[in-house]
Amino acid sequence: MIESPVTELSSFFLSSQEEKKSPMISKIVNVFFIYFVLF
């Protein structure tokens, strides 16, 4: 159940990243999501 909202937010961030194409932000977002999913 927790994965559904996370996937929606991740898809939203991924779409925004694709538009802006910023590697640094993508890495930060990836780490943030990993940390959020783990904890």
N, C-alpha and C positions, 0 to 999 in steps of 0.2 A: 504493500500500500504506500510505503514511503517512497518507493522507486518511481511511482507514477508522476508525482509533482516534480521530482528531481529531473526526470527525463524531459518533462515539458520545459523546465527552466534551462536545462542543458541544450535542448534543441533551439530554444530562443536565443541563447548566448551564441550558439554555433552559427546560427543564421546571421546574427549581428557581426560576428567575427568574419564571416565570409564576405560580408559587405565592406567592412573596414580593412580586413586582411592585416591584422596586427599580430605578429608571432608572440611578442611579449605578453600581451593581454591573454592570448589563448593559453599560454603556459600557466599564467597565474590562475586563470579560471579553471583549468584542468586540476591544478593542485588544490584549489579551493573546493571543487566538487568531490575530489577524492577524500579530502579531509572531512567534508560534510557527510559523505556516505559512510566513512569509517566511524565517525563520531557524530 
